[in-house]
């Protein structure tokens, strides 16, 4: 089943023709309504009339998160505040938050794209969707909520936190799908076990999981613990929120990007060079239909790869691989590039380890060091010291063999490391403290 078959199955030529038409419209609009873009285009020596093909997109300058902060709060809006019906903002962990605005039409577009996403996951109006994404300034909760209502499904607006209550409602209300971060779903599974709940007996059959990088190993663990199908959803507040791309239940191999609303590029994060499809790089998005807060060539810092091959589900939009990490989350340890999700894949491939870990990066003199703290199961932790030491040696070897980096491994007892109700914090970098 496809939600918007007319658009989601368009031939490539028709997709690109629609994209060009909408690109020309949005470039002309931001040039005349947003001072930042007018100045940026002028400095680059390009005008809206210069955009005659999709290839001309690369003539336009990038937009970065710092540009959003420099124009805080409303300097990049292209409509008057009287047309803004909703404001969201990022968490703002470093400096000021980034603020995004929505017109009524933007909210409706977002709801439609989230409804598309739910249908991609095999959901319909007959489903009950437990929404454990955070409500409020974070875009996840309300994005999923409006999409579920657009689909006609029943939605449980649980938001994050209150883990025991979450588990009670999962039992009592019988939802068939859950929306949350993958790390929080594992925490729910763990907490349910501690409460004596058989989590596999719930009516849940689908998890729609996003907001943080996660590995195929974590998918396998989630599906094993809860007996569900775990699917990846992608979005970021600056572009729209969740629903920019979604994995389909038929293919489960890459996320379909809603190309009628967004143009995606991959670039070399160091040089800005546009890379051919199929080459891993930093995702760059241009919004085509957003009224309040259009963005041109926004650098996401998310690392992925575009997959043009036709999917068995019938959708023709290009797919992106699950995000492997962010360019600013990449750890460089003695010249070796490592993403947390790569270490996660190694850890979850070893029996007896729990999916809870912390990477501590420090500096010894002029050399960077990496310590991996990972929880072990109760059974393993109760083993003799020698067995634990042998396991530490094995993990150290596997990380070295697979990733080429030397790490100090520390096994910790169950329930030691902090749990997160939203995005998991996997890295503690002491070099910047």
N, C-alpha and C positions, 0 to 999 in steps of 0.2 A: 504493500500500500504506500502511495506517495501523496503528500498533502497538497502541493501545488504542481501537479503533473505538467501543466502548460509551460512552467518555467524550469522545473527541476530536471526535465528531460530534453531541453533545447539542444539542437546540434551546436557544435563548437562555433561555427560561423555566426550563428544567430546570437549566441552568448556574447561573442566579441563585438558584434554590431550594436547590441544593446548597451554593452559596457562603454563603448566609444561615445555613443549618444549621451549617456548619463554623465560620463567623465567631462565632456565638453560643457555640459550644463553646470556641473558643480564647480569646475575651475573658474568659469565666468562669474558665477555667483560669489564665490569667496573673494575673488579679486576686487569686486565692487563693494563688498559688505564687511570684509574683515581686514583692518589695517595691517595686521601682521602679515597676511598673505600677499597683499598688494606690495608691501615693502620687500618681502622675501622674493617674489617673482621678479620685481624690478631689479633687484640686486643680482639675480641670476640671468638677467637679460632675456626673459621669456614672458610672453603675453598669452592670454587665453586663445587668441587667434592662431597661435603656433601649434596648438594641439589638434593635429589633423589625423593622427592615427594612434593606436594604443602604444606603439613604439615611442611616440613622443612623450609619454609619461615620464620616462627617465630624464627628460630635460628639466623637470620640475624639481625643486630642492626638497630635501627630507624635512619632516617635522619630528621633533624629539620631545621626550617628556619634559626636558628643561624648558622648552618653548611654552608648554602648558603652565609650568610653574611661574615663568616670567610674566605671563599674561593673566595670572590669578587675580580674581576668581572668574570673571566673565569676558575677558578680553578677546577670546577666540569665538564667541558666539556670533552667529550670522543673522540672528533675528532679534527683535527687541524683547525685553524681559516680559512684556505683556503676552508674548506668544509662548513663553516657557511654562510648561505645566508641571515639570518635575526636575529636581536637581539631585544628582548623585555625586559622590566623591570617593577617591581612593583612600586607603588607610592613612597615607601620609606618614609612613614610618621614618622617612628621611625628608626633612623640610616640610613645606606646605603640601597639602593634598592636591591632587589634580581634580578639577571640577568638570563635570559634564552635565549638559542640559538637554532636555527633550521637549519637543512640541507634542501636541496630541497625536499628530500623524506619526511622529517618531515612536511613540509608545505603542501605537497600533502595529507599526512595522515590526518592532521588536517582539510583540506578542505573536505575530504571525510566524516569524522565524523560529521562535521557541516552540510553537505548535508543530512546525515542520520537524524540528529536532525530536520531539516526542513521538511523532509518527515514524521517524527513522528508527526509533528504538522499539517499534512494534506496539506502541500504545494507541489507545483510542478513547472515545468518550466514556467507554465502559470501565475504564481504569480508575483507581484511587491512587493519587500521587502524594506521597509523604515528602514534604519540602523542608529539608533540614539545612538548606543554605541560609546564611544570615540575612535577615531583613534589615532595613535602615539604609544608610548611605552606601553600603556595599551593594553592587548591582545584582548579585546572584539570586537572592531570595525573591525580590519582586519580579525579576525577569522570568524566573521559572513559574512563579505564581500566575502572572498574566498569561503566559503561554499555555499553562494547564487549563485555565478558564477559557481561553480562546479555542482550545481543542474540544472543550465541553466535558473534560474529565472532572472528577471530584478532587479537590486539592486540600490537603491538611497543612495549614500555614504554621508549621511547628517552629521554624527558625532554628538556630544553633543552641547548644547548651542543654541543660536539664536532661542529662543522658538517661537516667532511670525512667523519667516520664516518657522520653522518646521510645524506649523499649516497651513500656506499658501500652502506648498508643499503637505501636507496631503490632502488638498482640491483639488489642481490643478492636481497633478500627479496620484491621486487615488490608492495609494498602498493598497494591500490586507492584508499585514502583517507588524508588526513593531517590531523591536528589541531595547530594552532599559532596564533600571532598572525599577522595579515596581513603585518606588516612583516618578521617573521622568515622567512616563506615567500618573500618577495621577495629577502631576503638569501640564502636557500638557492639560489634560481634564479640569482642573480648569482654565487655561489660555484661552483655547478656549471659554469657557462659557463667560469669561470677555470680549472677543472680539466679542461676539454675534454669535459665530459659533455653529451650532447644531452638536456636536461631534458624535452623534448617526447616523447621516446621511452620515458619511464618508464610503468609501468602505472597511475600515478595518474589517477583520473578526477574525484575530488571533494576539495575542501579545506573543512574545517569550521573557520572562522576567527573569533576573537573576542578578548576581553580588552582591546581598545583601539578607539577610534573609527576608522573608515576610510571612505573615500569610494567612490562608484560608479566614479570614475576609477581608483582603486587596484584595484577588482575587475577592471575591464577589463584593466589591466596584468598582473595575476596570471594571468588566464585566457589572455592572449596569450603570456606567457612560458612557461607550463607546459602549455597545452592541456588545462585542466581546468575544471570548474564550481566556482566559489568561492561558498560559502554562509556566511551570518552566524549565529553563535550568541551568545546573551546570557545573562549571569548575573553575580552578584556574591557574594562570599564570605558577606556578612552574611545574604543571603536564602537561599542554598543552595550556590551555586557555579554552574558552567555548566549549562545545561539549563532555566533559567527560561523562556526563549523560543528559538525556532529558526525559521529561514527554511526553507520547503519548496522542493524542487527543481522542483515543478510550477509554483508561482506566482512564486517569486523576487521577491516584492514585499511586504516586511514580514515580521516574525517572529511566529509564533503563540505567544502567551503561554499557559502551562499553567494555565488559569483554574480548574480543579478543585483546584488546590493554592495558588493565589495570587490575591488581588484586586489589581488595578492601578488607580491613579488618575493623572491628570495635574493638576498644580497650577501656579499662578503662583509662580515661585521667590521673588519679592519679597514677595507678600502672603499666600501660603498658600491662596489661593482655589482651589477645585476648578474645573477647566475642563471644558467639554464635549468629548466625543470628537471628534477631528479637529483640535483646537487644539493647537499645539505647547506643551509645558511640561515641568516636571520630573516624572519618574516617581516614584510613591510606591507601595510594595508592602506588603501585609499577608499574612503566611504563614498558611495555613489548616490544614496537616497536620503541621508540624514539632513534634516533641515536646520536644527538648532546648532549643532556642533559638528560640522563636516571636517574631516581631517584628510590632508593630502600627503601621501607617502609617509605614513606614520611608522617609525621604527619601533617595533615591539620588544626587541632584544630576545625574543623567543626563537630557539633554534629548532628547525624542522626541515623537511624535504617535501617537495610537491610531487604528486603521483598522478600523471595524466591518463594512466590506463583506465579503460572502461570497467566500471564496477558491476558485479552481477545483479545488483539491486535495480539497475536501469537508470539511476541518476547519472547525469553527464557532467556535473560540476567536478572540477579538479579536486583531488583529495590531498590532504596534508598528513604526514606521519605524526603520530603522537609526539608532542613537544618533548625533546630529550633534556632540555634545561634552558636556562637563560644565559645569554652571553655575559651578563654581569654576575651570575651565580657560578660561572665556570671557575673551578679552582686550578690554579697553576702551581703545581708542587714540583719544585726543582726541574722546571722546564716541561713537565708533562701536564697536558690539559685533561682535567677530570670533571665530569658532572656528577652531582650527588645521585642521580638516577642510575648511573652506571655502577656505582658502588652498591646501590640497593639491589640491582639485578644479581650481583655476585652473592650478597648476603642471603637473599631469599632463595637462592639455589642450594643452600646448605641446610640439611635437616637439623632440627633442634634450635634454630634461631627464630626469634620473634620479629615481626615487621616493624620494630621500633629501634631506631638508631640515631646517633648524633655524631657528626663529623667536627672535630676540633682542629682548627688550623692555627699553628703558632710558628714562632721563629726562634731557632737556636743559633745565635750568632747571626750569620748572613744566610743561613739555610732554612728553608721552610720545612715544617714538620706536619704530619697528618696523623691524628689519633682517631680511630674508629671505635666508638662505644656502641655495643649492640646487646640487646636483651636476649637471654637464652630461656628455654622452657624450664619449668620447675624440675623436670626429670634430669635435664642436663646439669642444672645448677647444683643438684644434690650429688652429682658424681664426684669422684675423687679429684683432688687438685691436679693430678697428673693428666687426667682426661680433659679437664678444662684447658690446661696448657697446650695439649696436643691440638685441641680445636682452634685455639688462638693461632697456633703455628700454621694450621691448614688455611685459615681465613687470610692470614698475612700472605701466604704463598699464592692463593687464588687471586687476590687483588693485584699482586705483583705480576702474575702470569697473564691475567686478562687485561689489565689496565696499564701496566708498566710503571706503577708507582709503589714506593715502599711506605707502608702504614704500620703504626703501632696499634694493635688490636687489644681492646679491653672488653671482656665479657662481664656483663652486669646482671644482677638478679632481676627476675620478672617484676614489672610495675615500678621500675626505678626511674626511667626516663619520663620527662614531661609529656603529657598528652595534649592535643590541641583540638578545639572544637571547630576551628576554621582551617586556614592554611597551616600545614605543618612547618615548623622551623627546624631544618635539618642541619644547618651549618652554624657553628660558633667560630668566628674568625677573630682570634685574639691579636692578630697583627695590627689591627686598626683600633685597638682599645688603648 
